[in-house]
Amino acid sequence: MTATTPSLHLPAGSAAAGSYALEVTPESAGWGHSGLRILELRAGGSSTVDTGPDEVLVVPLSGGVEVRCDGETLVLAGRSDVFAGPTDFAYLPPGATAGLSSEAGGRFALCSARASRRLPVRYGPAADVPVELRGAGRCSRQVNNFATAGVFEADAIIACEVITPGGNWSSYPPHKHDETSEVESELEEIYYFEVAPGPDGQPGLAYQRVYGTPERPIDVLAEVRDGDVVLIPHGWHGPSIAAPGHDLYYLNVMAGPGVERAWRIVDDPAHSWIRGTWADQAVDPRLPLHSAAHTSPNGAFPS
């Protein structure tokens, strides 16, 4: 499969559908497992979500929301924006109908993955989200591991949030997870971006690179802006580059065909040496962007 920027970079608004500002399904992406919708609700607004064959995570990007499903009512306090720290979230099983309503309005990510087990509706508290500081120096970033393997139980979905201070690189060194082995998991991945504006509201920008191997070529070098998406069916991905003066947020949604729900990656060997430079550098003092109760430095993965 040869893929280029136009097919895998979805500018904000280009994948809107019905009541969703963004809708990526396995069918629209041309793959088998991962999906993402962005629901915008005005003050007092409501929406009905049918999960169908997917398990779904309701993740507030801004604002709070009440979620009613399978006789449960979950009240998500949410947050003012994606740079304000981790949020609480809700888990919805496949084959469910959920009612979402927001008194003040907001924007909500519906992260999804095809699922074979039906787990119960659950609430994920913001206080339980492990916050990790990865890399060092200009490769420093913050990862909110709200639904990664080993942190939150799910059937297939893996999801996290990455905050990159302006001028820094994340998803570096470039890495991939498109084969099944003892050191790698096969996972499709969605990157959803938000970019902090400048001091007078100037729109920000960032860059995302994806490239493949001779056997499986892929070629993306995208200038991404607020609300854009990049789809990663396979290949090396990274860096994600935040322009100076504009902090970068991205939401990662992953799932794949493996029986084991695991996130194993391999670095591009041409760039893996950069890890050896981090021991002599401090983590960017701008991080974390909030006061986290569960903050740990330099995790094993490069997102």
Salt bridges, closest charged atoms under 4 A:
GLU27 OE2 - ARG114 NH1 3.12
GLU40 OE2 - ARG107 NE 3.31
ASP54 OD1 - ARG114 NE 2.53
GLU66 OE2 - ARG68 NH1 3.24
ASP70 OD2 - ARG118 NH1 3.04
GLU132 OE2 - ARG134 NE 3.14
GLU153 OE2 - ARG117 NH1 3.74
ASP155 OD1 - ARG117 NE 3.03
GLU161 OE2 - ARG79 NH2 2.48
ASP178 OD1 - LYS176 NZ 2.83
ASP178 OD2 - ARG216 NH1 3.84
GLU179 OE2 - LYS176 NZ 2.78
GLU184 OE2 - LYS176 NZ 2.92
GLU189 OE1 - HIS177 NE2 2.83
GLU189 OE1 - HIS237 NE2 3.04
GLU194 OE2 - ARG107 NH1 2.71
ASP219 OD1 - ARG209 NH1 2.83
GLU223 OE2 - ARG225 NH2 2.86
ASP228 OD2 - HIS9 NE2 2.88
GLU260 OE1 - ARG264 NH1 3.17
ASP267 OD2 - ARG275 NE 2.80
ASP284 OD2 - ARG286 NH2 2.73
